[in-house]
């Protein structure tokens, strides 16, 4: 591992994977020794179209040659950002028509929380247990995992929690509630899908109490589950949709979208109610626009569901208790955390990138580029099965 990486770049944990990357293309990364790694995680769901997709690279290069950052967000009309927001509005159901562009998913969530409090005049936020919406103070405040929250208290007050998929908890949403914040698919908890009718029931409760529904599409968004956004599969339109990660195929981006009427509250009383310097960066917006157009023009979103079935068919093994998720947002729930750790670390040695989830220690993430081929799926799954067959002490091999 590069000693300067550990000495000079702040770390997020004591044991980083530490690969030294030389280049990336399609579904593969290549380290500085020339070793190839088949990428089953796509930068944690960020590289929607794989690495260095030609349409994205061309958009970035052309925009960088025209102009890059020129002014803080919202003052100048920058063509890539304006066009991106217009085409997002066309792709989303009414009344989701006005998009605020930011730099990451957690920043988008911060803006959405402020928007909900501004629209409703209320302060209380209801979130789900085992949810993950980011790590800034506002997003962290939504979490119920005290081990992660305690070192940073005091956090934002007036947060309540309900259990995901438990209809009996919806009475916790009342007329003091500004917003209910849910992941459309619970990510860190183990890629847990909403049960049929659940999101519709939450929406009805929000309408009855005057609360806004904020749906976090940071991971499933931009095609990963077979549609541009997963909420459209559940007959439920949120008041605010939050996105990030895969929007720009590897560049830092986030956004939250609401009705124009609601979004106007951030520009009045006070003016500049939410501001950012680099949100809507034209180079990033160009990459996001290229990603959006590539997804809407082709069959990658629909193919994600067929590829899911290939994964499910191949990954049948006694050490895999369950395969959760939808499309190319999948989690292998292993027999125990020890097997999960073994699979991630041994796969890395063999040239396959897998990763963990935040709250479920038995889970192994599979969230590859949507451009992953059937042959690459078979290559990676074959290696996973070989490693599980070789797992010591189970009697499987």
C-alpha positions in Angstrom: 0.0 0.0 0.0 1.2 3.5 -0.9 2.7 4.9 2.4 1.8 8.5 1.3 -1.9 7.4 1.0 -2.0 6.6 4.7 0.4 9.4 5.8 -1.1 12.4 4.1 -4.7 11.5 3.0 -7.2 11.4 5.9 -8.6 7.9 6.2 -12.2 6.7 7.0 -11.1 3.6 8.8 -8.0 1.7 10.0 -8.0 -0.9 7.2 -8.6 0.7 3.7 -8.4 -1.7 0.7 -5.6 0.5 -0.6 -5.6 -0.4 -4.3 -3.4 1.9 -6.3 -5.4 2.6 -9.4 -3.8 3.3 -12.7 -6.8 3.4 -15.1 -10.3 2.1 -15.5 -12.5 1.1 -18.4 -15.9 -0.4 -18.7 -16.4 -2.9 -15.9 -12.7 -3.1 -15.0 -10.2 -1.3 -12.8 -6.4 -1.8 -13.4 -3.9 -1.2 -10.6 -0.4 0.2 -11.0 1.0 -3.3 -11.5 -1.4 -4.0 -14.4 -3.7 -6.3 -12.5 -7.3 -6.2 -13.7 -10.3 -6.1 -11.2 -13.8 -6.9 -12.3 -15.9 -4.2 -10.7 -19.1 -5.4 -9.0 -19.6 -2.3 -6.9 -19.2 0.6 -9.4 -17.7 3.0 -6.9 -20.6 2.1 -4.4 -23.4 2.6 -7.0 -21.8 5.7 -8.5 -20.5 4.6 -11.9 -23.8 3.9 -13.6 -22.4 3.6 -17.1 -19.2 1.9 -16.0 -15.8 3.5 -16.1 -14.9 6.2 -18.7 -18.0 5.6 -20.8 -17.4 7.3 -24.2 -20.5 9.5 -24.1 -19.6 10.8 -20.6 -16.0 11.3 -21.4 -16.9 13.3 -24.5 -19.4 15.4 -22.7 -16.9 16.2 -19.9 -14.1 17.0 -22.4 -16.2 19.2 -24.5 -17.7 21.2 -21.6 -14.3 21.6 -19.9 -13.0 23.1 -23.1 -15.9 25.6 -23.2 -16.0 26.8 -19.5 -15.9 25.3 -16.1 -16.9 27.0 -12.8 -17.9 30.6 -13.5 -20.3 31.7 -10.8 -22.0 30.5 -7.6 -25.1 28.4 -8.1 -28.3 30.0 -9.4 -26.9 33.3 -10.6 -25.9 32.5 -14.2 -27.9 30.3 -16.7 -25.4 27.5 -17.5 -26.6 25.5 -20.4 -25.7 22.0 -19.2 -27.3 22.6 -15.8 -30.5 24.1 -17.2 -30.9 21.3 -19.8 -30.3 18.7 -17.1 -33.0 20.1 -14.9 -35.4 20.4 -17.8 -34.9 16.8 -18.9 -35.2 15.6 -15.3 -38.6 17.3 -15.1 -39.6 15.5 -18.3 -38.6 12.2 -16.8 -40.3 12.7 -13.5 -44.1 12.6 -12.7 -45.9 15.8 -11.8 -45.5 17.9 -9.7 -41.7 17.1 -9.5 -40.5 19.8 -11.9 -37.9 22.0 -10.1 -34.5 20.7 -9.3 -31.8 22.1 -7.1 -28.3 20.8 -8.1 -25.7 20.2 -5.4 -22.5 18.2 -4.9 -23.5 15.0 -3.2 -26.4 12.9 -1.9 -26.0 14.0 1.7 -25.9 17.7 0.7 -29.1 17.1 -1.3 -30.7 15.6 1.8 -29.7 18.6 3.8 -31.5 20.8 1.3 -34.6 18.6 1.3 -34.8 18.8 5.1 -34.6 22.6 5.0 -37.2 22.7 2.3 -39.7 20.6 4.3 -39.3 22.8 7.3 -39.7 25.9 5.2 -42.8 24.7 3.4 -44.6 23.3 6.4 -43.4 25.7 9.2 -42.9 22.6 11.3 -39.7 21.1 12.7 -40.3 17.4 13.4 -38.8 14.9 11.0 -39.8 11.2 11.0 -37.2 8.8 9.6 -36.8 5.0 9.6 -34.8 2.8 11.8 -31.6 1.5 10.3 -31.7 4.2 7.6 -28.7 5.8 6.1 -29.0 9.2 4.3 -25.4 10.4 4.5 -22.9 11.7 7.2 -23.3 15.5 7.4 -24.9 16.5 10.7 -28.4 16.8 9.3 -28.3 13.4 7.6 -26.6 11.8 10.6 -29.4 13.1 12.8 -31.9 11.0 10.9 -30.0 7.8 11.8 -31.1 5.8 14.8 -27.7 4.0 15.2 -26.4 5.6 18.4 -22.9 4.2 18.1 -22.4 6.3 15.1 -24.2 9.4 16.4 -23.0 9.6 20.0 -19.5 11.0 19.3 -21.0 14.0 17.4 -23.8 15.1 19.6 -25.6 17.4 20.0 -27.3 16.8 16.6 -30.4 18.2 15.1 -33.3 17.8 17.5 -36.9 16.7 17.0 -36.3 13.5 15.1 -38.6 10.6 15.5 -38.2 7.0 14.1 -40.5 4.4 12.7 -39.9 0.8 11.6 -39.6 0.4 7.8 -42.5 -1.7 6.4 -44.5 -1.5 9.6 -47.9 0.0 8.9 -48.7 0.1 12.6 -46.0 2.8 13.1 -47.5 5.3 10.7 -49.4 7.0 13.6 -46.0 8.5 14.6 -46.6 10.8 11.6 -48.8 13.6 13.0 -49.6 17.3 12.5 -46.3 18.2 14.1 -44.4 16.4 11.4 -42.7 18.5 8.7 -41.5 15.5 6.7 -41.2 11.7 6.5 -37.8 10.7 5.1 -37.5 7.2 3.7 -35.1 5.3 1.4 -37.0 3.8 -1.4 -34.9 0.8 -0.8 -33.1 0.6 2.6 -29.5 0.5 1.6 -27.2 0.2 4.7 -29.8 -2.1 6.4 -29.3 -4.7 3.7 -31.2 -3.6 0.5 -34.6 -4.1 2.0 -37.5 -3.5 -0.4 -40.7 -1.8 0.6 -43.6 -4.2 0.8 -46.5 -3.8 -1.6 -48.6 -0.8 -0.7 -46.3 0.4 2.0 -45.1 3.6 0.3 -48.6 4.4 -0.8 -49.8 4.1 2.8 -47.0 6.4 4.0 -48.0 9.0 1.3 -51.7 8.8 2.4 -50.7 9.4 6.0 -48.5 12.4 5.0 -51.4 13.9 3.0 -53.7 13.4 6.0 -51.4 15.2 8.4 -49.9 17.8 6.0 -46.4 16.4 6.2 -44.1 16.1 3.1 -42.8 12.8 1.9 -39.1 12.8 1.0 -37.9 9.7 -0.8 -34.1 9.1 -0.8 -33.2 7.7 -4.3 -29.5 8.3 -3.8 -28.6 4.6 -4.4 -31.5 3.2 -6.5 -31.8 6.3 -8.6 -30.7 6.6 -12.2 -31.8 3.2 -13.5 -30.3 0.8 -11.1 -33.6 -1.0 -10.3 -35.1 -1.2 -13.8 -36.6 2.4 -13.9 -35.0 5.8 -13.6 -36.2 6.0 -10.0 -37.5 3.1 -7.9 -40.4 5.0 -6.5 -42.2 4.9 -9.8 -42.6 1.1 -9.4 -44.7 1.6 -6.2 -47.5 3.9 -7.3 -46.3 6.7 -5.0 -45.1 10.2 -5.9 -43.1 11.9 -3.2 -43.2 15.6 -2.5 -39.4 15.7 -2.7 -37.1 13.2 -4.4 -33.4 13.2 -3.4 -30.7 11.8 -5.7 -27.0 11.6 -6.1 -24.4 8.8 -6.5 -25.0 7.5 -10.0 -26.3 10.7 -11.6 -23.1 11.6 -13.4 -21.4 8.2 -13.8 -18.6 8.9 -11.4 -18.5 12.7 -10.9 -19.6 14.3 -7.6 -23.2 15.3 -7.8 -26.5 15.4 -6.0 -29.9 17.0 -6.4 -33.3 17.3 -4.9 -36.5 17.9 -6.9 -39.9 19.2 -5.8 -42.7 21.3 -7.2 -41.8 24.8 -8.3 -44.2 26.2 -5.7 -42.4 24.4 -2.9 -38.9 25.1 -4.2 -39.6 28.9 -4.4 -39.7 29.0 -0.6 -35.9 28.6 -0.6 -35.4 31.8 -2.5 -37.6 34.1 -0.3 -37.7 35.1 3.3 -34.8 34.9 3.5 -33.3 35.1 0.0 -30.5 32.6 -0.6 -32.2 30.2 1.8 -30.0 27.4 0.4 -26.8 28.2 -1.4 -23.8 26.3 -2.8 -20.8 27.4 -4.7 -20.2 24.4 -6.9 -23.7 22.9 -7.2 -24.7 22.7 -10.9 -21.0 22.7 -12.0 -21.2 22.7 -15.8 -18.8 19.9 -16.3 -20.6 17.7 -13.8 -23.9 18.7 -15.2 -22.7 17.7 -18.7 -21.7 14.3 -17.4 -25.1 13.9 -15.6 -27.0 14.9 -18.8 -25.0 12.4 -20.9 -25.8 9.7 -18.4 -29.5 10.5 -18.3 -29.8 10.6 -22.1 -27.9 7.3 -22.5 -30.2 5.6 -20.0 -33.4 7.0 -21.5 -32.3 6.3 -25.1 -31.3 2.6 -24.6 -32.3 -0.5 -22.8 -29.8 -0.5 -19.9 -32.5 0.1 -17.3 -34.8 -2.7 -18.5 -31.7 -5.0 -18.9 -30.9 -4.5 -15.2 -33.9 -6.7 -14.3 -32.8 -9.5 -16.6 -29.2 -9.3 -15.2 -30.7 -9.5 -11.7 -32.2 -12.9 -12.7 -28.8 -14.1 -13.9 -27.2 -13.2 -10.6 -30.0 -14.9 -8.7 -29.8 -18.0 -10.8 -26.1 -18.4 -10.5 -25.6 -17.4 -6.8 -27.3 -20.4 -5.3 -25.1 -21.8 -2.5 -25.6 -23.0 1.0 -23.5 -20.2 2.4 -25.8 -17.6 0.8 -28.9 -17.3 2.9 -30.7 -14.8 0.7 -30.2 -12.5 -2.2 -31.9 -9.1 -1.5 -32.6 -6.1 -3.6 -33.8 -5.4 -7.1 -32.1 -5.0 -10.5 -28.5 -4.3 -10.1 -28.8 -3.2 -6.5 -28.3 -6.6 -4.8 -27.0 -7.8 -1.5 -25.8 -11.4 -0.7 -26.9 -12.2 2.8 -24.3 -14.7 3.9 -24.5 -17.3 6.6 -22.7 -15.0 9.0 -20.4 -11.9 9.1 -17.3 -14.1 9.0 -18.3 -15.5 5.6 -19.1 -12.0 4.3 -15.6 -10.8 5.3 -14.0 -13.8 3.8 -15.8 -13.3 0.5 -15.0 -9.6 0.1 -11.3 -9.9 1.0 -10.6 -13.1 -0.9 -12.4 -11.8 -4.0 -10.2 -8.8 -4.0 -7.1 -11.0 -4.1 -8.6 -12.9 -7.1 -9.5 -9.7 -9.0 -13.1 -9.2 -8.2 -14.4 -6.1 -6.3 -17.1 -6.7 -3.7 -17.9 -4.6 -0.7 -19.8 -4.5 2.6 -23.0 -2.7 3.7 -23.2 -0.3 6.7 -25.5 -2.0 9.2 -25.9 -5.6 8.1 -22.6 -7.4 8.8 -23.7 -10.5 6.9 -24.2 -8.6 3.7 -22.0 -8.4 0.6 -22.8 -5.6 -1.9 -23.3 -6.3 -5.6 -24.0 -3.0 -7.3 -22.1 -3.1 -10.6 -22.2 -0.8 -13.6 -25.5 -1.1 -15.6 -23.3 -1.8 -18.6 -22.0 -5.0 -17.1 -22.3 -7.8 -19.6 -23.8 -11.3 -19.1 -20.4 -12.8 -19.7 -18.9 -10.6 -16.9 -21.7 -11.5 -14.6 -20.9 -15.2 -15.2 -17.2 -14.5 -14.7 -17.7 -12.9 -11.3 -20.4 -15.3 -10.1 -18.2 -18.3 -11.0 -15.4 -16.8 -8.9 -17.8 -16.2 -6.0 -18.9 -19.8 -6.1 -15.3 -21.1 -6.3 -14.4 -19.1 -3.2 -17.5 -20.3 -1.2 -16.7 -23.8 -2.1 -13.2 -23.3 -0.7 -14.5 -21.7 2.5 -12.8 -23.6 5.4 -14.7 -25.5 8.0 -18.2 -25.6 6.5 -18.2 -29.1 5.0 -19.5 -27.5 1.8 -16.3 -28.3 -0.1 
